[in-house]
Amino acid sequence: AQSVAQPEDQVNVAEGNPLTVKCTYSVSGNPYLFWYVQYPNRGLQFLLKYITGDNLVKGSYGFEAEFNKSQTSFHLKKPSALVSDSALYFCAVRDMYNAGNMLTFGGGTRLMVKP
Amino acid sequence: NAGVTQTPKFQVLKTGQSMTLQCAQDMNHNSMYWYRQDPGMGLRLIYYSASEGTTDKGEVPNGYNVSRLNKREFSLRLESAAPSQTSVYFCASSEYAGQTYEQYFGPGTRLTVT
């Protein structure tokens, strides 16, 4: 079984400050991890993924995420937040044994960046 | 290159009515997916199609049927709509089911069942 948790419903940060959106996961084997962003009335857009290799993954729009196997976490980070980063962020996981590429999504975290 | 398209964008149904949500992708992807999005619950997989000619149940398949019409198109049908099916529905596609390719999402269909 695979599951993912996003413990914060909302994260507030001031523009220019660093941001972190938290994600923890549970899988049977090795995890494949993804972050997506959803802007209002839009579909989800892919930001980045971790498959294997370097624990720090860089993605679109200056976002990065750090894979931590011991803490089963994959937190999304950005050094300097922009107002335009305000959106809904979803973490997703797939177990390496899941042949159907079925992703399990977290409940989402709303990021609010204030000027 | 339109990516993943969905029709309609909005729909209001009465309890017991039926409808089909359409999805098409022009990226030559093999795998396609239907999700529903409810507040605080993220996205939940309804059905998926690993390749043309195959479909499988996801986490919440009850009350839905799907058809993989061809490689491009994957439709979702509600035979007898219920208020619990009020949700936003997203279609997605990816290159191969067995590989770690990211999924690409359509803009969604907002369905209200009264």
Interface residues (C-beta under 8 A of the other chain):
Chain A: Q6 D9 Y32 F34 Y36 N41 R42 G43 L44 Q45 F46 K49 I51 F90 R94 A99 G100 N101 M102 L103 T104 F105 G106 G107 G108
Chain B: V4 S31 Y33 Y35 G40 M41 G42 L43 R44 L45 Y48 A50 D56 G58 F90 A92 S94 Y96 A97 G98 Q99 T100 Y101 E102 Q103 Y104 F105 G106 P107 G108
